[in-house]
Amino acid sequence: MAVNIPSGLQSSGARVIRHAWLKRIFDDVSTVSPDVARVSSRLNCSDTEEAIPVWAGTYEISEIEKTQGFKADDIRFGRTNRSKIYTETINEKTGDILEKDWTQGFIEKEHGEYGPAQALGPRAGCMYQLYIAIRIREGSRYRHVGTITMGFRNKPGRTKVDPIMQRWAREDEGSDYVKYLKDEFNLGGPFC
């Protein structure tokens, strides 16, 4: 039986997202981009069309975990955290991939309505991040129910990386990750 987010993340043993799904996405992208260093996923709170992100998992290279002194999952899993880029990504009507180049600074994470933020990706050396909405079909419309974020140490080759991200984030592409999410959780998020 499907469970709600965020409470169901804890009770359903959904930490499997990190090992069963995010590692697979990471491995898939690493075949075309050796500079990938982390992948994370946020899911939207159930029963709302408002963009309310809940941390569902992070898979990152061991070097990042050693440098940070902790696993991102240990401090973020199952918690809500406001995010400007999450809101932009989940509300992107066509589901296009958004890109952030943090080498120019991350003022939006330090000030304003979304700061101060932890900025774990950029602080871990992932200065280039790609964001895609997890897109499912509900009737004749699409619903964006979360995001997949890829962090890279150097600017990635988008012509190779984008199709892989799209395949993992879109129900229409036959994504096993999306199927798992639909089977396990009551998904919320904006309709597009």
Contacts in CASP RR format, 6 or more apart in sequence:
PFRMAT RR
TARGET T0000
AUTHOR 0000-0000-0000
METHOD contacts of the structure
MODEL  1
MAVNIPSGLQSSGARVIRHAWLKRIFDDVSTVSPDVARVSSRLNCSDTEE
AIPVWAGTYEISEIEKTQGFKADDIRFGRTNRSKIYTETINEKTGDILEK
DWTQGFIEKEHGEYGPAQALGPRAGCMYQLYIAIRIREGSRYRHVGTITM
GFRNKPGRTKVDPIMQRWAREDEGSDYVKYLKDEFNLGGPFC
2 182 0 8 1.000
2 183 0 8 1.000
2 184 0 8 1.000
2 185 0 8 1.000
2 186 0 8 1.000
3 11 0 8 1.000
3 12 0 8 1.000
3 184 0 8 1.000
3 185 0 8 1.000
3 186 0 8 1.000
4 46 0 8 1.000
4 47 0 8 1.000
4 185 0 8 1.000
4 186 0 8 1.000
5 43 0 8 1.000
5 44 0 8 1.000
5 45 0 8 1.000
5 46 0 8 1.000
5 54 0 8 1.000
5 56 0 8 1.000
5 185 0 8 1.000
5 186 0 8 1.000
5 187 0 8 1.000
5 188 0 8 1.000
6 45 0 8 1.000
6 54 0 8 1.000
6 78 0 8 1.000
6 79 0 8 1.000
6 80 0 8 1.000
8 14 0 8 1.000
8 185 0 8 1.000
9 43 0 8 1.000
9 54 0 8 1.000
9 56 0 8 1.000
9 77 0 8 1.000
9 78 0 8 1.000
10 78 0 8 1.000
12 184 0 8 1.000
12 185 0 8 1.000
14 56 0 8 1.000
14 184 0 8 1.000
14 185 0 8 1.000
15 57 0 8 1.000
15 73 0 8 1.000
15 77 0 8 1.000
17 41 0 8 1.000
17 56 0 8 1.000
17 57 0 8 1.000
18 57 0 8 1.000
18 58 0 8 1.000
18 59 0 8 1.000
18 73 0 8 1.000
19 59 0 8 1.000
20 180 0 8 1.000
21 41 0 8 1.000
21 176 0 8 1.000
21 177 0 8 1.000
21 180 0 8 1.000
22 39 0 8 1.000
22 40 0 8 1.000
22 41 0 8 1.000
22 57 0 8 1.000
22 58 0 8 1.000
22 59 0 8 1.000
23 59 0 8 1.000
24 177 0 8 1.000
25 39 0 8 1.000
25 59 0 8 1.000
25 148 0 8 1.000
25 150 0 8 1.000
25 164 0 8 1.000
25 168 0 8 1.000
25 177 0 8 1.000
26 36 0 8 1.000
26 38 0 8 1.000
26 39 0 8 1.000
26 59 0 8 1.000
28 164 0 8 1.000
28 168 0 8 1.000
29 36 0 8 1.000
29 39 0 8 1.000
29 150 0 8 1.000
29 161 0 8 1.000
29 164 0 8 1.000
29 165 0 8 1.000
30 36 0 8 1.000
32 157 0 8 1.000
32 160 0 8 1.000
32 161 0 8 1.000
32 164 0 8 1.000
33 152 0 8 1.000
33 156 0 8 1.000
33 157 0 8 1.000
33 160 0 8 1.000
33 161 0 8 1.000
35 152 0 8 1.000
35 153 0 8 1.000
35 154 0 8 1.000
35 156 0 8 1.000
36 150 0 8 1.000
36 151 0 8 1.000
36 152 0 8 1.000
36 156 0 8 1.000
37 60 0 8 1.000
37 61 0 8 1.000
37 63 0 8 1.000
37 64 0 8 1.000
37 124 0 8 1.000
37 125 0 8 1.000
37 126 0 8 1.000
37 151 0 8 1.000
37 152 0 8 1.000
37 153 0 8 1.000
38 58 0 8 1.000
38 59 0 8 1.000
38 60 0 8 1.000
38 61 0 8 1.000
38 64 0 8 1.000
38 72 0 8 1.000
38 121 0 8 1.000
38 124 0 8 1.000
38 126 0 8 1.000
38 150 0 8 1.000
38 151 0 8 1.000
39 58 0 8 1.000
39 59 0 8 1.000
39 60 0 8 1.000
39 148 0 8 1.000
39 149 0 8 1.000
39 150 0 8 1.000
39 151 0 8 1.000
40 55 0 8 1.000
40 56 0 8 1.000
40 57 0 8 1.000
40 58 0 8 1.000
40 59 0 8 1.000
40 72 0 8 1.000
40 148 0 8 1.000
40 149 0 8 1.000
41 56 0 8 1.000
41 57 0 8 1.000
41 58 0 8 1.000
41 134 0 8 1.000
41 146 0 8 1.000
41 147 0 8 1.000
41 148 0 8 1.000
41 149 0 8 1.000
42 53 0 8 1.000
42 54 0 8 1.000
42 55 0 8 1.000
42 56 0 8 1.000
42 83 0 8 1.000
42 86 0 8 1.000
42 146 0 8 1.000
42 147 0 8 1.000
42 149 0 8 1.000
43 53 0 8 1.000
43 54 0 8 1.000
43 56 0 8 1.000
43 134 0 8 1.000
43 145 0 8 1.000
43 146 0 8 1.000
43 181 0 8 1.000
43 185 0 8 1.000
43 187 0 8 1.000
44 51 0 8 1.000
44 52 0 8 1.000
44 53 0 8 1.000
44 54 0 8 1.000
44 90 0 8 1.000
44 144 0 8 1.000
44 145 0 8 1.000
44 146 0 8 1.000
44 187 0 8 1.000
44 188 0 8 1.000
44 189 0 8 1.000
45 52 0 8 1.000
45 54 0 8 1.000
45 80 0 8 1.000
45 188 0 8 1.000
45 189 0 8 1.000
46 185 0 8 1.000
46 186 0 8 1.000
46 187 0 8 1.000
46 188 0 8 1.000
47 186 0 8 1.000
47 188 0 8 1.000
48 188 0 8 1.000
48 189 0 8 1.000
49 188 0 8 1.000
49 189 0 8 1.000
49 190 0 8 1.000
49 191 0 8 1.000
50 189 0 8 1.000
50 190 0 8 1.000
51 86 0 8 1.000
51 87 0 8 1.000
51 90 0 8 1.000
51 91 0 8 1.000
51 189 0 8 1.000
51 190 0 8 1.000
52 80 0 8 1.000
53 80 0 8 1.000
53 81 0 8 1.000
53 82 0 8 1.000
53 83 0 8 1.000
53 86 0 8 1.000
53 90 0 8 1.000
53 146 0 8 1.000
53 147 0 8 1.000
54 78 0 8 1.000
54 79 0 8 1.000
54 80 0 8 1.000
55 73 0 8 1.000
55 76 0 8 1.000
55 77 0 8 1.000
55 78 0 8 1.000
55 79 0 8 1.000
55 80 0 8 1.000
55 81 0 8 1.000
56 77 0 8 1.000
56 78 0 8 1.000
57 72 0 8 1.000
57 73 0 8 1.000
57 76 0 8 1.000
57 77 0 8 1.000
58 71 0 8 1.000
58 72 0 8 1.000
58 73 0 8 1.000
58 76 0 8 1.000
60 71 0 8 1.000
60 72 0 8 1.000
60 124 0 8 1.000
64 124 0 8 1.000
64 125 0 8 1.000
64 126 0 8 1.000
65 71 0 8 1.000
67 124 0 8 1.000
68 120 0 8 1.000
68 123 0 8 1.000
68 124 0 8 1.000
72 120 0 8 1.000
76 120 0 8 1.000
81 117 0 8 1.000
82 113 0 8 1.000
82 114 0 8 1.000
83 114 0 8 1.000
83 117 0 8 1.000
84 108 0 8 1.000
84 113 0 8 1.000
84 114 0 8 1.000
85 98 0 8 1.000
85 100 0 8 1.000
85 129 0 8 1.000
85 131 0 8 1.000
86 131 0 8 1.000
86 146 0 8 1.000
86 147 0 8 1.000
88 98 0 8 1.000
88 131 0 8 1.000
89 98 0 8 1.000
89 131 0 8 1.000
89 132 0 8 1.000
89 133 0 8 1.000
89 144 0 8 1.000
89 147 0 8 1.000
90 133 0 8 1.000
90 144 0 8 1.000
90 146 0 8 1.000
90 147 0 8 1.000
90 189 0 8 1.000
90 190 0 8 1.000
91 144 0 8 1.000
91 190 0 8 1.000
91 192 0 8 1.000
92 98 0 8 1.000
92 133 0 8 1.000
92 144 0 8 1.000
92 192 0 8 1.000
93 192 0 8 1.000
94 192 0 8 1.000
95 132 0 8 1.000
95 133 0 8 1.000
95 135 0 8 1.000
95 142 0 8 1.000
95 144 0 8 1.000
95 192 0 8 1.000
97 130 0 8 1.000
97 131 0 8 1.000
97 132 0 8 1.000
97 158 0 8 1.000
97 162 0 8 1.000
97 165 0 8 1.000
97 166 0 8 1.000
98 130 0 8 1.000
98 131 0 8 1.000
98 132 0 8 1.000
99 128 0 8 1.000
99 129 0 8 1.000
99 130 0 8 1.000
99 131 0 8 1.000
99 158 0 8 1.000
100 128 0 8 1.000
100 129 0 8 1.000
100 131 0 8 1.000
101 127 0 8 1.000
101 128 0 8 1.000
101 155 0 8 1.000
102 119 0 8 1.000
102 121 0 8 1.000
102 122 0 8 1.000
102 126 0 8 1.000
102 127 0 8 1.000
102 128 0 8 1.000
102 129 0 8 1.000
103 127 0 8 1.000
103 128 0 8 1.000
105 122 0 8 1.000
106 119 0 8 1.000
106 122 0 8 1.000
108 114 0 8 1.000
108 115 0 8 1.000
109 115 0 8 1.000
109 116 0 8 1.000
109 117 0 8 1.000
109 118 0 8 1.000
109 119 0 8 1.000
109 122 0 8 1.000
110 116 0 8 1.000
110 117 0 8 1.000
121 129 0 8 1.000
121 151 0 8 1.000
122 129 0 8 1.000
125 153 0 8 1.000
126 151 0 8 1.000
126 152 0 8 1.000
126 153 0 8 1.000
127 152 0 8 1.000
127 153 0 8 1.000
127 154 0 8 1.000
128 151 0 8 1.000
128 152 0 8 1.000
128 153 0 8 1.000
128 154 0 8 1.000
128 155 0 8 1.000
128 156 0 8 1.000
129 149 0 8 1.000
129 150 0 8 1.000
129 151 0 8 1.000
129 152 0 8 1.000
130 149 0 8 1.000
130 150 0 8 1.000
130 151 0 8 1.000
130 152 0 8 1.000
130 156 0 8 1.000
130 158 0 8 1.000
130 161 0 8 1.000
130 162 0 8 1.000
130 165 0 8 1.000
131 147 0 8 1.000
131 148 0 8 1.000
131 149 0 8 1.000
132 147 0 8 1.000
132 148 0 8 1.000
132 165 0 8 1.000
132 166 0 8 1.000
132 169 0 8 1.000
133 144 0 8 1.000
133 145 0 8 1.000
133 146 0 8 1.000
133 147 0 8 1.000
133 169 0 8 1.000
133 192 0 8 1.000
134 144 0 8 1.000
134 145 0 8 1.000
134 146 0 8 1.000
134 147 0 8 1.000
134 148 0 8 1.000
134 169 0 8 1.000
134 170 0 8 1.000
134 177 0 8 1.000
134 178 0 8 1.000
134 181 0 8 1.000
135 142 0 8 1.000
135 143 0 8 1.000
135 144 0 8 1.000
135 145 0 8 1.000
135 169 0 8 1.000
135 170 0 8 1.000
135 171 0 8 1.000
135 172 0 8 1.000
135 178 0 8 1.000
135 192 0 8 1.000
136 142 0 8 1.000
136 143 0 8 1.000
136 145 0 8 1.000
136 171 0 8 1.000
136 178 0 8 1.000
136 181 0 8 1.000
136 182 0 8 1.000
136 187 0 8 1.000
137 143 0 8 1.000
137 171 0 8 1.000
137 172 0 8 1.000
138 191 0 8 1.000
141 191 0 8 1.000
141 192 0 8 1.000
142 191 0 8 1.000
142 192 0 8 1.000
143 187 0 8 1.000
143 188 0 8 1.000
143 189 0 8 1.000
143 190 0 8 1.000
143 191 0 8 1.000
143 192 0 8 1.000
144 189 0 8 1.000
144 190 0 8 1.000
144 192 0 8 1.000
145 181 0 8 1.000
145 187 0 8 1.000
145 188 0 8 1.000
145 189 0 8 1.000
146 189 0 8 1.000
147 169 0 8 1.000
148 165 0 8 1.000
148 168 0 8 1.000
148 169 0 8 1.000
148 177 0 8 1.000
150 156 0 8 1.000
150 161 0 8 1.000
150 165 0 8 1.000
166 173 0 8 1.000
167 173 0 8 1.000
167 174 0 8 1.000
167 175 0 8 1.000
168 175 0 8 1.000
168 177 0 8 1.000
168 178 0 8 1.000
169 175 0 8 1.000
169 177 0 8 1.000
169 178 0 8 1.000
170 178 0 8 1.000
171 178 0 8 1.000
171 179 0 8 1.000
171 182 0 8 1.000
181 187 0 8 1.000
END
